[in-house]
Amino acid sequence: MAVIDLDDAVRAAVARQLKIAPDRLTVDTDLTSLGLDDDATAFGVIEAVEDVLDVRFPDDFLDGLHTYGQLTSAVRIAVGG
């Protein structure tokens, strides 16, 4: 089984889905500034992260998350890492 770096995997999936450079994603990056206030965009990002990590999140996973740092923390908690 291959070991992946969770932070790198999430960063790459989010950046690829949003068509932005991965270095634009910092812990303080506001998710709405990335377009994640749009349901279709948010769904696409979560689906991309789910695919790369081979996990599933609830539909309301992004509710209450405001920054990229909060997103990565929530992913880490959800996958037990």
Secondary structure, 3 states (H helix, E strand, C coil): CCCCCHHHHHHHHHHHHHCCCHHHCCCCCEHHHHCCCCHHHHHHHHHHHHHHHCCCCCCCCCCCCCEHHHHHHHHHHHCCC
